[in-house]
Amino acid sequence: MYFFKSKRLGFRQWLDSDIGPFVELNQDPRVMEFFPKTQSREETLAMVERVKS
């Protein structure tokens, strides 16, 4: 399931269950404070598709 794993981190493919929490993170102004802007659900879904390919 994981591409690789360290003591603190694991890297794996996106799961459908990851998308909802990722959308919430990208819509939170506190999380996105140092990014140009928050992202809508549609923008986040488009990013996920770009990353997956």
mmCIF entry with sequence, helices, sheets and N, C-alpha, C, O atoms, coordinates in Angstrom:
data_MODEL
# 
_entry.id   MODEL 
# 
_entity.id                         1 
_entity.type                       polymer 
_entity.pdbx_number_of_molecules   1 
# 
_entity_poly.entity_id                      1 
_entity_poly.type                           'polypeptide(L)' 
_entity_poly.nstd_linkage                   no 
_entity_poly.nstd_monomer                   no 
_entity_poly.pdbx_seq_one_letter_code       MYFFKSKRLGFRQWLDSDIGPFVELNQDPRVMEFFPKTQSREETLAMVERVKS 
_entity_poly.pdbx_seq_one_letter_code_can   MYFFKSKRLGFRQWLDSDIGPFVELNQDPRVMEFFPKTQSREETLAMVERVKS 
_entity_poly.pdbx_strand_id                 A 
# 
loop_
_entity_poly_seq.entity_id 
_entity_poly_seq.num 
_entity_poly_seq.mon_id 
_entity_poly_seq.hetero 
1 1  MET n 
1 2  TYR n 
1 3  PHE n 
1 4  PHE n 
1 5  LYS n 
1 6  SER n 
1 7  LYS n 
1 8  ARG n 
1 9  LEU n 
1 10 GLY n 
1 11 PHE n 
1 12 ARG n 
1 13 GLN n 
1 14 TRP n 
1 15 LEU n 
1 16 ASP n 
1 17 SER n 
1 18 ASP n 
1 19 ILE n 
1 20 GLY n 
1 21 PRO n 
1 22 PHE n 
1 23 VAL n 
1 24 GLU n 
1 25 LEU n 
1 26 ASN n 
1 27 GLN n 
1 28 ASP n 
1 29 PRO n 
1 30 ARG n 
1 31 VAL n 
1 32 MET n 
1 33 GLU n 
1 34 PHE n 
1 35 PHE n 
1 36 PRO n 
1 37 LYS n 
1 38 THR n 
1 39 GLN n 
1 40 SER n 
1 41 ARG n 
1 42 GLU n 
1 43 GLU n 
1 44 THR n 
1 45 LEU n 
1 46 ALA n 
1 47 MET n 
1 48 VAL n 
1 49 GLU n 
1 50 ARG n 
1 51 VAL n 
1 52 LYS n 
1 53 SER n 
# 
_struct_asym.id          A 
_struct_asym.entity_id   1 
# 
loop_
_struct_conf.conf_type_id 
_struct_conf.id 
_struct_conf.pdbx_PDB_helix_id 
_struct_conf.beg_label_comp_id 
_struct_conf.beg_label_asym_id 
_struct_conf.beg_label_seq_id 
_struct_conf.pdbx_beg_PDB_ins_code 
_struct_conf.end_label_comp_id 
_struct_conf.end_label_asym_id 
_struct_conf.end_label_seq_id 
_struct_conf.pdbx_end_PDB_ins_code 
_struct_conf.beg_auth_comp_id 
_struct_conf.beg_auth_asym_id 
_struct_conf.beg_auth_seq_id 
_struct_conf.end_auth_comp_id 
_struct_conf.end_auth_asym_id 
_struct_conf.end_auth_seq_id 
_struct_conf.pdbx_PDB_helix_class 
_struct_conf.details 
_struct_conf.pdbx_PDB_helix_length 
HELX_P HELX_P1 AA1 ASP A 16 ? GLN A 27 ? ASP A 16 GLN A 27 1 ? 12 
HELX_P HELX_P2 AA2 ARG A 41 ? LYS A 52 ? ARG A 41 LYS A 52 1 ? 12 
# 
_struct_conf_type.id          HELX_P 
_struct_conf_type.criteria    ? 
_struct_conf_type.reference   ? 
# 
_struct_sheet.id               AA1 
_struct_sheet.type             ? 
_struct_sheet.number_strands   2 
_struct_sheet.details          ? 
# 
_struct_sheet_order.sheet_id     AA1 
_struct_sheet_order.range_id_1   1 
_struct_sheet_order.range_id_2   2 
_struct_sheet_order.offset       ? 
_struct_sheet_order.sense        anti-parallel 
# 
loop_
_struct_sheet_range.sheet_id 
_struct_sheet_range.id 
_struct_sheet_range.beg_label_comp_id 
_struct_sheet_range.beg_label_asym_id 
_struct_sheet_range.beg_label_seq_id 
_struct_sheet_range.pdbx_beg_PDB_ins_code 
_struct_sheet_range.end_label_comp_id 
_struct_sheet_range.end_label_asym_id 
_struct_sheet_range.end_label_seq_id 
_struct_sheet_range.pdbx_end_PDB_ins_code 
_struct_sheet_range.beg_auth_comp_id 
_struct_sheet_range.beg_auth_asym_id 
_struct_sheet_range.beg_auth_seq_id 
_struct_sheet_range.end_auth_comp_id 
_struct_sheet_range.end_auth_asym_id 
_struct_sheet_range.end_auth_seq_id 
AA1 1 TYR A 2  ? LYS A 5  ? TYR A 2  LYS A 5  
AA1 2 GLY A 10 ? ARG A 12 ? GLY A 10 ARG A 12 
# 
loop_
_atom_site.group_PDB 
_atom_site.id 
_atom_site.type_symbol 
_atom_site.label_atom_id 
_atom_site.label_alt_id 
_atom_site.label_comp_id 
_atom_site.label_asym_id 
_atom_site.label_entity_id 
_atom_site.label_seq_id 
_atom_site.pdbx_PDB_ins_code 
_atom_site.Cartn_x 
_atom_site.Cartn_y 
_atom_site.Cartn_z 
_atom_site.occupancy 
_atom_site.B_iso_or_equiv 
_atom_site.pdbx_formal_charge 
_atom_site.auth_seq_id 
_atom_site.auth_comp_id 
_atom_site.auth_asym_id 
_atom_site.auth_atom_id 
_atom_site.pdbx_PDB_model_num 
ATOM 1   N N  . MET A 1 1  ? 0.811   -1.188 0.000   1.00 0.00 ? 1  MET A N  1 
ATOM 2   C CA . MET A 1 1  ? 0.000   0.000  0.000   1.00 0.00 ? 1  MET A CA 1 
ATOM 3   C C  . MET A 1 1  ? 0.862   1.263  0.000   1.00 0.00 ? 1  MET A C  1 
ATOM 4   O O  . MET A 1 1  ? 0.536   2.223  -0.697  1.00 0.00 ? 1  MET A O  1 
ATOM 5   N N  . TYR A 1 2  ? 1.952   1.282  0.764   1.00 0.00 ? 2  TYR A N  1 
ATOM 6   C CA . TYR A 1 2  ? 2.825   2.457  0.807   1.00 0.00 ? 2  TYR A CA 1 
ATOM 7   C C  . TYR A 1 2  ? 3.959   2.317  -0.204  1.00 0.00 ? 2  TYR A C  1 
ATOM 8   O O  . TYR A 1 2  ? 4.518   1.235  -0.383  1.00 0.00 ? 2  TYR A O  1 
ATOM 9   N N  . PHE A 1 3  ? 4.291   3.438  -0.866  1.00 0.00 ? 3  PHE A N  1 
ATOM 10  C CA . PHE A 1 3  ? 5.462   3.456  -1.742  1.00 0.00 ? 3  PHE A CA 1 
ATOM 11  C C  . PHE A 1 3  ? 6.711   3.332  -0.889  1.00 0.00 ? 3  PHE A C  1 
ATOM 12  O O  . PHE A 1 3  ? 7.612   2.548  -1.186  1.00 0.00 ? 3  PHE A O  1 
ATOM 13  N N  . PHE A 1 4  ? 6.746   4.124  0.182   1.00 0.00 ? 4  PHE A N  1 
ATOM 14  C CA . PHE A 1 4  ? 7.808   3.994  1.169   1.00 0.00 ? 4  PHE A CA 1 
ATOM 15  C C  . PHE A 1 4  ? 7.326   4.596  2.469   1.00 0.00 ? 4  PHE A C  1 
ATOM 16  O O  . PHE A 1 4  ? 6.378   5.380  2.499   1.00 0.00 ? 4  PHE A O  1 
ATOM 17  N N  . LYS A 1 5  ? 7.985   4.222  3.525   1.00 0.00 ? 5  LYS A N  1 
ATOM 18  C CA . LYS A 1 5  ? 7.571   4.616  4.862   1.00 0.00 ? 5  LYS A CA 1 
ATOM 19  C C  . LYS A 1 5  ? 8.797   4.904  5.698   1.00 0.00 ? 5  LYS A C  1 
ATOM 20  O O  . LYS A 1 5  ? 9.787   4.175  5.640   1.00 0.00 ? 5  LYS A O  1 
ATOM 21  N N  . SER A 1 6  ? 8.728   5.980  6.485   1.00 0.00 ? 6  SER A N  1 
ATOM 22  C CA . SER A 1 6  ? 9.783   6.279  7.441   1.00 0.00 ? 6  SER A CA 1 
ATOM 23  C C  . SER A 1 6  ? 9.184   6.144  8.836   1.00 0.00 ? 6  SER A C  1 
ATOM 24  O O  . SER A 1 6  ? 8.050   5.687  8.981   1.00 0.00 ? 6  SER A O  1 
ATOM 25  N N  . LYS A 1 7  ? 9.926   6.533  9.851   1.00 0.00 ? 7  LYS A N  1 
ATOM 26  C CA . LYS A 1 7  ? 9.382   6.474  11.214  1.00 0.00 ? 7  LYS A CA 1 
ATOM 27  C C  . LYS A 1 7  ? 8.175   7.386  11.382  1.00 0.00 ? 7  LYS A C  1 
ATOM 28  O O  . LYS A 1 7  ? 7.274   7.086  12.165  1.00 0.00 ? 7  LYS A O  1 
ATOM 29  N N  . ARG A 1 8  ? 8.149   8.512  10.644  1.00 0.00 ? 8  ARG A N  1 
ATOM 30  C CA . ARG A 1 8  ? 7.079   9.497  10.820  1.00 0.00 ? 8  ARG A CA 1 
ATOM 31  C C  . ARG A 1 8  ? 6.096   9.585  9.665   1.00 0.00 ? 8  ARG A C  1 
ATOM 32  O O  . ARG A 1 8  ? 4.953   9.997  9.864   1.00 0.00 ? 8  ARG A O  1 
ATOM 33  N N  . LEU A 1 9  ? 6.515   9.207  8.458   1.00 0.00 ? 9  LEU A N  1 
ATOM 34  C CA . LEU A 1 9  ? 5.686   9.436  7.278   1.00 0.00 ? 9  LEU A CA 1 
ATOM 35  C C  . LEU A 1 9  ? 5.510   8.182  6.448   1.00 0.00 ? 9  LEU A C  1 
ATOM 36  O O  . LEU A 1 9  ? 6.367   7.299  6.425   1.00 0.00 ? 9  LEU A O  1 
ATOM 37  N N  . GLY A 1 10 ? 4.367   8.127  5.762   1.00 0.00 ? 10 GLY A N  1 
ATOM 38  C CA . GLY A 1 10 ? 4.130   7.070  4.786   1.00 0.00 ? 10 GLY A CA 1 
ATOM 39  C C  . GLY A 1 10 ? 3.587   7.699  3.517   1.00 0.00 ? 10 GLY A C  1 
ATOM 40  O O  . GLY A 1 10 ? 2.743   8.592  3.582   1.00 0.00 ? 10 GLY A O  1 
ATOM 41  N N  . PHE A 1 11 ? 4.048   7.256  2.386   1.00 0.00 ? 11 PHE A N  1 
ATOM 42  C CA . PHE A 1 11 ? 3.613   7.800  1.099   1.00 0.00 ? 11 PHE A CA 1 
ATOM 43  C C  . PHE A 1 11 ? 2.896   6.706  0.321   1.00 0.00 ? 11 PHE A C  1 
ATOM 44  O O  . PHE A 1 11 ? 3.423   5.611  0.124   1.00 0.00 ? 11 PHE A O  1 
ATOM 45  N N  . ARG A 1 12 ? 1.667   7.032  -0.122  1.00 0.00 ? 12 ARG A N  1 
ATOM 46  C CA . ARG A 1 12 ? 0.848   6.059  -0.826  1.00 0.00 ? 12 ARG A CA 1 
ATOM 47  C C  . ARG A 1 12 ? -0.010  6.773  -1.858  1.00 0.00 ? 12 ARG A C  1 
ATOM 48  O O  . ARG A 1 12 ? -0.024  8.003  -1.917  1.00 0.00 ? 12 ARG A O  1 
ATOM 49  N N  . GLN A 1 13 ? -0.724  6.002  -2.670  1.00 0.00 ? 13 GLN A N  1 
ATOM 50  C CA . GLN A 1 13 ? -1.651  6.565  -3.642  1.00 0.00 ? 13 GLN A CA 1 
ATOM 51  C C  . GLN A 1 13 ? -2.822  7.239  -2.916  1.00 0.00 ? 13 GLN A C  1 
ATOM 52  O O  . GLN A 1 13 ? -3.138  6.902  -1.775  1.00 0.00 ? 13 GLN A O  1 
ATOM 53  N N  . TRP A 1 14 ? -3.453  8.188  -3.596  1.00 0.00 ? 14 TRP A N  1 
ATOM 54  C CA . TRP A 1 14 ? -4.656  8.822  -3.057  1.00 0.00 ? 14 TRP A CA 1 
ATOM 55  C C  . TRP A 1 14 ? -5.752  7.781  -2.887  1.00 0.00 ? 14 TRP A C  1 
ATOM 56  O O  . TRP A 1 14 ? -5.896  6.879  -3.712  1.00 0.00 ? 14 TRP A O  1 
ATOM 57  N N  . LEU A 1 15 ? -6.517  7.910  -1.820  1.00 0.00 ? 15 LEU A N  1 
ATOM 58  C CA . LEU A 1 15 ? -7.731  7.116  -1.621  1.00 0.00 ? 15 LEU A CA 1 
ATOM 59  C C  . LEU A 1 15 ? -8.919  8.056  -1.751  1.00 0.00 ? 15 LEU A C  1 
ATOM 60  O O  . LEU A 1 15 ? -8.799  9.251  -1.479  1.00 0.00 ? 15 LEU A O  1 
ATOM 61  N N  . ASP A 1 16 ? -10.061 7.526  -2.166  1.00 0.00 ? 16 ASP A N  1 
ATOM 62  C CA . ASP A 1 16 ? -11.255 8.369  -2.257  1.00 0.00 ? 16 ASP A CA 1 
ATOM 63  C C  . ASP A 1 16 ? -11.563 9.027  -0.917  1.00 0.00 ? 16 ASP A C  1 
ATOM 64  O O  . ASP A 1 16 ? -12.059 10.153 -0.876  1.00 0.00 ? 16 ASP A O  1 
ATOM 65  N N  . SER A 1 17 ? -11.276 8.338  0.166   1.00 0.00 ? 17 SER A N  1 
ATOM 66  C CA . SER A 1 17 ? -11.556 8.880  1.502   1.00 0.00 ? 17 SER A CA 1 
ATOM 67  C C  . SER A 1 17 ? -10.627 10.034 1.879   1.00 0.00 ? 17 SER A C  1 
ATOM 68  O O  . SER A 1 17 ? -10.888 10.719 2.867   1.00 0.00 ? 17 SER A O  1 
ATOM 69  N N  . ASP A 1 18 ? -9.558  10.269 1.126   1.00 0.00 ? 18 ASP A N  1 
ATOM 70  C CA . ASP A 1 18 ? -8.644  11.394 1.381   1.00 0.00 ? 18 ASP A CA 1 
ATOM 71  C C  . ASP A 1 18 ? -9.210  12.720 0.874   1.00 0.00 ? 18 ASP A C  1 
ATOM 72  O O  . ASP A 1 18 ? -8.837  13.784 1.367   1.00 0.00 ? 18 ASP A O  1 
ATOM 73  N N  . ILE A 1 19 ? -10.099 12.658 -0.101  1.00 0.00 ? 19 ILE A N  1 
ATOM 74  C CA . ILE A 1 19 ? -10.508 13.860 -0.812  1.00 0.00 ? 19 ILE A CA 1 
ATOM 75  C C  . ILE A 1 19 ? -11.305 14.819 0.073   1.00 0.00 ? 19 ILE A C  1 
ATOM 76  O O  . ILE A 1 19 ? -11.032 16.019 0.063   1.00 0.00 ? 19 ILE A O  1 
ATOM 77  N N  . GLY A 1 20 ? -12.271 14.331 0.826   1.00 0.00 ? 20 GLY A N  1 
ATOM 78  C CA . GLY A 1 20 ? -13.075 15.205 1.700   1.00 0.00 ? 20 GLY A CA 1 
ATOM 79  C C  . GLY A 1 20 ? -12.218 16.000 2.678   1.00 0.00 ? 20 GLY A C  1 
ATOM 80  O O  . GLY A 1 20 ? -12.342 17.223 2.735   1.00 0.00 ? 20 GLY A O  1 
ATOM 81  N N  . PRO A 1 21 ? -11.356 15.345 3.445   1.00 0.00 ? 21 PRO A N  1 
ATOM 82  C CA . PRO A 1 21 ? -10.492 16.089 4.364   1.00 0.00 ? 21 PRO A CA 1 
ATOM 83  C C  . PRO A 1 21 ? -9.545  17.063 3.649   1.00 0.00 ? 21 PRO A C  1 
ATOM 84  O O  . PRO A 1 21 ? -9.255  18.138 4.174   1.00 0.00 ? 21 PRO A O  1 
ATOM 85  N N  . PHE A 1 22 ? -9.062  16.693 2.456   1.00 0.00 ? 22 PHE A N  1 
ATOM 86  C CA . PHE A 1 22 ? -8.175  17.578 1.701   1.00 0.00 ? 22 PHE A CA 1 
ATOM 87  C C  . PHE A 1 22 ? -8.927  18.823 1.240   1.00 0.00 ? 22 PHE A C  1 
ATOM 88  O O  . PHE A 1 22 ? -8.383  19.927 1.266   1.00 0.00 ? 22 PHE A O  1 
ATOM 89  N N  . VAL A 1 23 ? -10.175 18.643 0.820   1.00 0.00 ? 23 VAL A N  1 
ATOM 90  C CA . VAL A 1 23 ? -11.017 19.790 0.441   1.00 0.00 ? 23 VAL A CA 1 
ATOM 91  C C  . VAL A 1 23 ? -11.167 20.723 1.639   1.00 0.00 ? 23 VAL A C  1 
ATOM 92  O O  . VAL A 1 23 ? -11.013 21.938 1.507   1.00 0.00 ? 23 VAL A O  1 
ATOM 93  N N  . GLU A 1 24 ? -11.465 20.160 2.803   1.00 0.00 ? 24 GLU A N  1 
ATOM 94  C CA . GLU A 1 24 ? -11.630 20.981 4.011   1.00 0.00 ? 24 GLU A CA 1 
ATOM 95  C C  . GLU A 1 24 ? -10.356 21.755 4.345   1.00 0.00 ? 24 GLU A C  1 
ATOM 96  O O  . GLU A 1 24 ? -10.419 22.937 4.682   1.00 0.00 ? 24 GLU A O  1 
ATOM 97  N N  . LEU A 1 25 ? -9.213  21.101 4.253   1.00 0.00 ? 25 LEU A N  1 
ATOM 98  C CA . LEU A 1 25 ? -7.940  21.785 4.512   1.00 0.00 ? 25 LEU A CA 1 
ATOM 99  C C  . LEU A 1 25 ? -7.734  22.958 3.560   1.00 0.00 ? 25 LEU A C  1 
ATOM 100 O O  . LEU A 1 25 ? -7.339  24.047 3.977   1.00 0.00 ? 25 LEU A O  1 
ATOM 101 N N  . ASN A 1 26 ? -8.005  22.726 2.281   1.00 0.00 ? 26 ASN A N  1 
ATOM 102 C CA . ASN A 1 26 ? -7.775  23.769 1.285   1.00 0.00 ? 26 ASN A CA 1 
ATOM 103 C C  . ASN A 1 26 ? -8.779  24.913 1.373   1.00 0.00 ? 26 ASN A C  1 
ATOM 104 O O  . ASN A 1 26 ? -8.545  25.975 0.795   1.00 0.00 ? 26 ASN A O  1 
ATOM 105 N N  . GLN A 1 27 ? -9.882  24.723 2.075   1.00 0.00 ? 27 GLN A N  1 
ATOM 106 C CA . GLN A 1 27 ? -10.869 25.777 2.251   1.00 0.00 ? 27 GLN A CA 1 
ATOM 107 C C  . GLN A 1 27 ? -10.678 26.538 3.567   1.00 0.00 ? 27 GLN A C  1 
ATOM 108 O O  . GLN A 1 27 ? -11.369 27.527 3.814   1.00 0.00 ? 27 GLN A O  1 
ATOM 109 N N  . ASP A 1 28 ? -9.763  26.093 4.395   1.00 0.00 ? 28 ASP A N  1 
ATOM 110 C CA . ASP A 1 28 ? -9.529  26.708 5.711   1.00 0.00 ? 28 ASP A CA 1 
ATOM 111 C C  . ASP A 1 28 ? -8.530  27.860 5.592   1.00 0.00 ? 28 ASP A C  1 
ATOM 112 O O  . ASP A 1 28 ? -7.372  27.633 5.241   1.00 0.00 ? 28 ASP A O  1 
ATOM 113 N N  . PRO A 1 29 ? -8.958  29.091 5.879   1.00 0.00 ? 29 PRO A N  1 
ATOM 114 C CA . PRO A 1 29 ? -8.052  30.241 5.756   1.00 0.00 ? 29 PRO A CA 1 
ATOM 115 C C  . PRO A 1 29 ? -6.799  30.136 6.641   1.00 0.00 ? 29 PRO A C  1 
ATOM 116 O O  . PRO A 1 29 ? -5.739  30.633 6.263   1.00 0.00 ? 29 PRO A O  1 
ATOM 117 N N  . ARG A 1 30 ? -6.911  29.500 7.801   1.00 0.00 ? 30 ARG A N  1 
ATOM 118 C CA . ARG A 1 30 ? -5.732  29.357 8.679   1.00 0.00 ? 30 ARG A CA 1 
ATOM 119 C C  . ARG A 1 30 ? -4.709  28.421 8.050   1.00 0.00 ? 30 ARG A C  1 
ATOM 120 O O  . ARG A 1 30 ? -3.507  28.677 8.126   1.00 0.00 ? 30 ARG A O  1 
ATOM 121 N N  . VAL A 1 31 ? -5.172  27.344 7.433   1.00 0.00 ? 31 VAL A N  1 
ATOM 122 C CA . VAL A 1 31 ? -4.266  26.393 6.788   1.00 0.00 ? 31 VAL A CA 1 
ATOM 123 C C  . VAL A 1 31 ? -3.596  27.031 5.575   1.00 0.00 ? 31 VAL A C  1 
ATOM 124 O O  . VAL A 1 31 ? -2.413  26.811 5.316   1.00 0.00 ? 31 VAL A O  1 
ATOM 125 N N  . MET A 1 32 ? -4.366  27.820 4.842   1.00 0.00 ? 32 MET A N  1 
ATOM 126 C CA . MET A 1 32 ? -3.888  28.392 3.579   1.00 0.00 ? 32 MET A CA 1 
ATOM 127 C C  . MET A 1 32 ? -3.282  29.781 3.748   1.00 0.00 ? 32 MET A C  1 
ATOM 128 O O  . MET A 1 32 ? -3.107  30.503 2.766   1.00 0.00 ? 32 MET A O  1 
ATOM 129 N N  . GLU A 1 33 ? -2.965  30.156 4.963   1.00 0.00 ? 33 GLU A N  1 
ATOM 130 C CA . GLU A 1 33 ? -2.463  31.501 5.270   1.00 0.00 ? 33 GLU A CA 1 
ATOM 131 C C  . GLU A 1 33 ? -1.301  31.930 4.378   1.00 0.00 ? 33 GLU A C  1 
ATOM 132 O O  . GLU A 1 33 ? -1.241  33.089 3.967   1.00 0.00 ? 33 GLU A O  1 
ATOM 133 N N  . PHE A 1 34 ? -0.392  31.033 4.076   1.00 0.00 ? 34 PHE A N  1 
ATOM 134 C CA . PHE A 1 34 ? 0.801   31.405 3.312   1.00 0.00 ? 34 PHE A CA 1 
ATOM 135 C C  . PHE A 1 34 ? 0.707   30.990 1.837   1.00 0.00 ? 34 PHE A C  1 
ATOM 136 O O  . PHE A 1 34 ? 1.705   31.005 1.116   1.00 0.00 ? 34 PHE A O  1 
ATOM 137 N N  . PHE A 1 35 ? -0.478  30.626 1.406   1.00 0.00 ? 35 PHE A N  1 
ATOM 138 C CA . PHE A 1 35 ? -0.756  30.338 -0.001  1.00 0.00 ? 35 PHE A CA 1 
ATOM 139 C C  . PHE A 1 35 ? -1.501  31.531 -0.587  1.00 0.00 ? 35 PHE A C  1 
ATOM 140 O O  . PHE A 1 35 ? -2.042  32.344 0.162   1.00 0.00 ? 35 PHE A O  1 
ATOM 141 N N  . PRO A 1 36 ? -1.539  31.651 -1.905  1.00 0.00 ? 36 PRO A N  1 
ATOM 142 C CA . PRO A 1 36 ? -2.201  32.818 -2.500  1.00 0.00 ? 36 PRO A CA 1 
ATOM 143 C C  . PRO A 1 36 ? -3.674  32.955 -2.108  1.00 0.00 ? 36 PRO A C  1 
ATOM 144 O O  . PRO A 1 36 ? -4.157  34.072 -1.927  1.00 0.00 ? 36 PRO A O  1 
ATOM 145 N N  . LYS A 1 37 ? -4.398  31.833 -1.972  1.00 0.00 ? 37 LYS A N  1 
ATOM 146 C CA . LYS A 1 37 ? -5.813  31.894 -1.617  1.00 0.00 ? 37 LYS A CA 1 
ATOM 147 C C  . LYS A 1 37 ? -6.290  30.512 -1.207  1.00 0.00 ? 37 LYS A C  1 
ATOM 148 O O  . LYS A 1 37 ? -5.605  29.514 -1.433  1.00 0.00 ? 37 LYS A O  1 
ATOM 149 N N  . THR A 1 38 ? -7.469  30.460 -0.603  1.00 0.00 ? 38 THR A N  1 
ATOM 150 C CA . THR A 1 38 ? -8.086  29.168 -0.332  1.00 0.00 ? 38 THR A CA 1 
ATOM 151 C C  . THR A 1 38 ? -8.553  28.593 -1.665  1.00 0.00 ? 38 THR A C  1 
ATOM 152 O O  . THR A 1 38 ? -8.629  29.301 -2.669  1.00 0.00 ? 38 THR A O  1 
ATOM 153 N N  . GLN A 1 39 ? -8.858  27.319 -1.660  1.00 0.00 ? 39 GLN A N  1 
ATOM 154 C CA . GLN A 1 39 ? -9.299  26.663 -2.891  1.00 0.00 ? 39 GLN A CA 1 
ATOM 155 C C  . GLN A 1 39 ? -10.708 26.116 -2.726  1.00 0.00 ? 39 GLN A C  1 
ATOM 156 O O  . GLN A 1 39 ? -11.069 25.597 -1.669  1.00 0.00 ? 39 GLN A O  1 
ATOM 157 N N  . SER A 1 40 ? -11.488 26.238 -3.773  1.00 0.00 ? 40 SER A N  1 
ATOM 158 C CA . SER A 1 40 ? -12.834 25.672 -3.778  1.00 0.00 ? 40 SER A CA 1 
ATOM 159 C C  . SER A 1 40 ? -12.739 24.154 -3.904  1.00 0.00 ? 40 SER A C  1 
ATOM 160 O O  . SER A 1 40 ? -11.671 23.607 -4.177  1.00 0.00 ? 40 SER A O  1 
ATOM 161 N N  . ARG A 1 41 ? -13.861 23.492 -3.703  1.00 0.00 ? 41 ARG A N  1 
ATOM 162 C CA . ARG A 1 41 ? -13.908 22.037 -3.880  1.00 0.00 ? 41 ARG A CA 1 
ATOM 163 C C  . ARG A 1 41 ? -13.477 21.677 -5.306  1.00 0.00 ? 41 ARG A C  1 
ATOM 164 O O  . ARG A 1 41 ? -12.697 20.745 -5.504  1.00 0.00 ? 41 ARG A O  1 
ATOM 165 N N  . GLU A 1 42 ? -13.987 22.417 -6.294  1.00 0.00 ? 42 GLU A N  1 
ATOM 166 C CA . GLU A 1 42 ? -13.666 22.130 -7.690  1.00 0.00 ? 42 GLU A CA 1 
ATOM 167 C C  . GLU A 1 42 ? -12.173 22.297 -7.965  1.00 0.00 ? 42 GLU A C  1 
ATOM 168 O O  . GLU A 1 42 ? -11.577 21.481 -8.668  1.00 0.00 ? 42 GLU A O  1 
ATOM 169 N N  . GLU A 1 43 ? -11.567 23.351 -7.414  1.00 0.00 ? 43 GLU A N  1 
ATOM 170 C CA . GLU A 1 43 ? -10.129 23.565 -7.595  1.00 0.00 ? 43 GLU A CA 1 
ATOM 171 C C  . GLU A 1 43 ? -9.321  22.439 -6.949  1.00 0.00 ? 43 GLU A C  1 
ATOM 172 O O  . GLU A 1 43 ? -8.330  21.976 -7.513  1.00 0.00 ? 43 GLU A O  1 
ATOM 173 N N  . THR A 1 44 ? -9.748  22.007 -5.773  1.00 0.00 ? 44 THR A N  1 
ATOM 174 C CA . THR A 1 44 ? -9.046  20.925 -5.090  1.00 0.00 ? 44 THR A CA 1 
ATOM 175 C C  . THR A 1 44 ? -9.172  19.625 -5.871  1.00 0.00 ? 44 THR A C  1 
ATOM 176 O O  . THR A 1 44 ? -8.189  18.899 -6.019  1.00 0.00 ? 44 THR A O  1 
ATOM 177 N N  . LEU A 1 45 ? -10.365 19.320 -6.372  1.00 0.00 ? 45 LEU A N  1 
ATOM 178 C CA . LEU A 1 45 ? -10.554 18.094 -7.150  1.00 0.00 ? 45 LEU A CA 1 
ATOM 179 C C  . LEU A 1 45 ? -9.702  18.114 -8.415  1.00 0.00 ? 45 LEU A C  1 
ATOM 180 O O  . LEU A 1 45 ? -9.144  17.087 -8.802  1.00 0.00 ? 45 LEU A O  1 
ATOM 181 N N  . ALA A 1 46 ? -9.597  19.269 -9.058  1.00 0.00 ? 46 ALA A N  1 
ATOM 182 C CA . ALA A 1 46 ? -8.747  19.389 -10.249 1.00 0.00 ? 46 ALA A CA 1 
ATOM 183 C C  . ALA A 1 46 ? -7.287  19.151 -9.883  1.00 0.00 ? 46 ALA A C  1 
ATOM 184 O O  . ALA A 1 46 ? -6.564  18.496 -10.634 1.00 0.00 ? 46 ALA A O  1 
ATOM 185 N N  . MET A 1 47 ? -6.839  19.675 -8.737  1.00 0.00 ? 47 MET A N  1 
ATOM 186 C CA . MET A 1 47 ? -5.460  19.453 -8.305  1.00 0.00 ? 47 MET A CA 1 
ATOM 187 C C  . MET A 1 47 ? -5.213  17.968 -8.039  1.00 0.00 ? 47 MET A C  1 
ATOM 188 O O  . MET A 1 47 ? -4.179  17.429 -8.432  1.00 0.00 ? 47 MET A O  1 
ATOM 189 N N  . VAL A 1 48 ? -6.153  17.312 -7.377  1.00 0.00 ? 48 VAL A N  1 
ATOM 190 C CA . VAL A 1 48 ? -5.999  15.890 -7.097  1.00 0.00 ? 48 VAL A CA 1 
ATOM 191 C C  . VAL A 1 48 ? -5.843  15.115 -8.408  1.00 0.00 ? 48 VAL A C  1 
ATOM 192 O O  . VAL A 1 48 ? -4.999  14.222 -8.498  1.00 0.00 ? 48 VAL A O  1 
ATOM 193 N N  . GLU A 1 49 ? -6.633  15.440 -9.410  1.00 0.00 ? 49 GLU A N  1 
ATOM 194 C CA . GLU A 1 49 ? -6.535  14.761 -10.696 1.00 0.00 ? 49 GLU A CA 1 
ATOM 195 C C  . GLU A 1 49 ? -5.174  15.001 -11.354 1.00 0.00 ? 49 GLU A C  1 
ATOM 196 O O  . GLU A 1 49 ? -4.594  14.089 -11.941 1.00 0.00 ? 49 GLU A O  1 
ATOM 197 N N  . ARG A 1 50 ? -4.669  16.233 -11.251 1.00 0.00 ? 50 ARG A N  1 
ATOM 198 C CA . ARG A 1 50 ? -3.334  16.528 -11.820 1.00 0.00 ? 50 ARG A CA 1 
ATOM 199 C C  . ARG A 1 50 ? -2.249  15.728 -11.112 1.00 0.00 ? 50 ARG A C  1 
ATOM 200 O O  . ARG A 1 50 ? -1.341  15.200 -11.753 1.00 0.00 ? 50 ARG A O  1 
ATOM 201 N N  . VAL A 1 51 ? -2.344  15.639 -9.793  1.00 0.00 ? 51 VAL A N  1 
ATOM 202 C CA . VAL A 1 51 ? -1.330  14.926 -9.012  1.00 0.00 ? 51 VAL A CA 1 
ATOM 203 C C  . VAL A 1 51 ? -1.378  13.423 -9.279  1.00 0.00 ? 51 VAL A C  1 
ATOM 204 O O  . VAL A 1 51 ? -0.345  12.754 -9.311  1.00 0.00 ? 51 VAL A O  1 
ATOM 205 N N  . LYS A 1 52 ? -2.586  12.904 -9.468  1.00 0.00 ? 52 LYS A N  1 
ATOM 206 C CA . LYS A 1 52 ? -2.746  11.471 -9.699  1.00 0.00 ? 52 LYS A CA 1 
ATOM 207 C C  . LYS A 1 52 ? -2.188  11.022 -11.041 1.00 0.00 ? 52 LYS A C  1 
ATOM 208 O O  . LYS A 1 52 ? -1.800  9.863  -11.189 1.00 0.00 ? 52 LYS A O  1 
ATOM 209 N N  . SER A 1 53 ? -2.140  11.920 -12.023 1.00 0.00 ? 53 SER A N  1 
ATOM 210 C CA . SER A 1 53 ? -1.681  11.495 -13.349 1.00 0.00 ? 53 SER A CA 1 
ATOM 211 C C  . SER A 1 53 ? -0.186  11.538 -13.502 1.00 0.00 ? 53 SER A C  1 
ATOM 212 O O  . SER A 1 53 ? 0.336   11.206 -14.567 1.00 0.00 ? 53 SER A O  1 
# 
